[in-house]
Amino acid sequence: MAVVSNPEADLRLGMLNSLLTCPHRKLGLVHPLHADLVKADPRFYVRLAAWYADHGDVRDHKEMFIVTLVTSDFPGHRDVGLAMLRELPPYQLGRVVDFIHGRKERVKVEVDAPQEGVPADAMTHKVERKAGKGKKPGKPKLAAGGTVTLTDEFGLFKNVPRSLKTEVTRYLREREADDKWFDATALQARKALKRLYALLHVKPGPRAQAVLFDEVPPEGSKLAGLKALAQADDADLQAKLIAEHDVPFRVAVGLVKAVTPAVLKALVERMSPQEVINNLDMLRKRGAFEAADLKARVEAKLDAAKTATRVSAFKAETARDAAPLPAEVKAKLDAVADSQVKARGRIARPTALLIDKSGSMSQAIEIGKRLGSLLAAVADKELFVYAFDSIAYPVEAAGPDLASWEKALTGITAGGNTSVGVGVEQLRRKKQYVEQIVVVTDEGENAEPKFVAALQKYRAEMRADPAVCFVKVTGASTQLEDECKKAGLVTDAYQFGGDYYALPNLVPLLARPSKLELLQEILEYPLPQRRAA
């Protein structure tokens, strides 16, 4: 039973598939991708941008959607991009403006030998002296290499659109109009604010001028409290100032002289749920779990993390295993991870997860552990899991948490030939009905049964038409995708970019009853409206 491909739907699904990357603040890596997407289907792209702003996780993509929209000439794109821009925190707004404007930085790079094509006057050679205990210093020795000063370029190097400057000016004036809001913003994003005023030639208001450029914060302000905190030598006074001026944790922690119990309590009060998760080992070492009131406060923050919008499920699981934490704290972290994953949607279709464990597939096994725990946590129907090389090994975990899946995959190591179809063949033999198959693989196979033949046999015998999703490891080919296309089988492919925190992006895409329903949701997604001045 061949499936007729819909080129328009395939193009849009390809856009979705491309978002499973996590470039970690390297906007230059995702810009060509977005440039191609907006050119291919500008009407769908703007809806996808609005949908991703609310449902996506990767900040680099959120920023690049805005960069692309505010520089686009397609009707309506700029207004949507500017509306989305107003919701960014200052540091992300600064990255958007910086990328459009472009920036050059002089960086020094250590080299082991003179570099071909680098002028001699650009290299600063190191002079080394050999000296040892009981020995006189030797003669200066010129190293073979040195330090090369190079220019690093970042961004598009375009004129910032006038509409963008207008919107950023409104953004800054909105914060200036509320003293507390402005002070809180300056406390956490001073450098980004200064660059926005300077780069776009926006005249700062009196308070902004005093706080950011004259460094004379008004008496009684948060900034004045921060200055007093930096000058205080007494730990108890520092704790008092942190609480009194509500100094954010990441700012306060760099200024405290000593972490006493009073200071630790003040720091915990200032932490966000994600900051608590990120710093659990530090809190443990400082004795936070030995004091009943402090431990209770930490656990309260973890309870809040279950519904917080800026908490990563995988970071909670990583924190649980990274330090010797009390059992009740680990249980709280498990609950956080479970709640955050489930918040992304429920998978209402029977699903199979096939994990390639053939030679050089160690990464696939690791991805499989995490996908297993992820899918098990949100699956309302059956989940069948097999690890395969030339034969398929059934995998059953005692629970949906990562630790259970790691235990279930104990002893399964990379090695052997590759038959991707053997997992599908096991599903057929055991009469296990599924409506979607997720395969973690490099798409290479060299043993029978082959994937396409096994899938066609499964479809005919089980009277099923399962959707197929390849999660591709680093260095994967397109072999299976090409063979499926020749056979008239529609598949999705997600290139894993090396960051496990991006994997939850799969859940909304697997949770819909059909791919067309997901596309329809995006096509009908409301566009944000640009605010009035």
Protein Blocks (a to p, Z undefined) as FASTA:
>chain_A
ZZdddfklmmmmmmmmmmmcceehpaklmmmmmmmmmmmmmmlmmmmmmmmmmmmmblkl
mmmmmmmmmmpcbehklmmmmmmmmmpcfklmmmmmmmmnopadddddddfbdcehiafk
lpccdddddddehiacddddddfbdcddddddedjhpacdfklmmmmmmmmmmmmmpmkl
mmmmmmmmmmmmmmmmmmnopacdfklmmmmmnopacehiaklmmmmmmmpmbfklmmmm
mmmnopafklmmmmpfbdcfklmmmmmmmpcfklmmmmmmmmmmnopmmpmklmmmmmmm
mmmmmmpcbbcfklmmmmmmmpccdfklmmmmmmmmmmmmmmnoccfbdcdddddfbehi
lmmmmmmmmmmmmmmmmmcbdcdddddfkbccddddfbfbfklmmmmmgoiaceddddfk
lmmmmmmmnopacfbdcdddehiacbdcdfklmmmmmmmmnopacdddddddehiafklm
mmmmmnopacdddddehiaklmmmmmmmmmpmbfklmmmmmmmpccdddddZZ
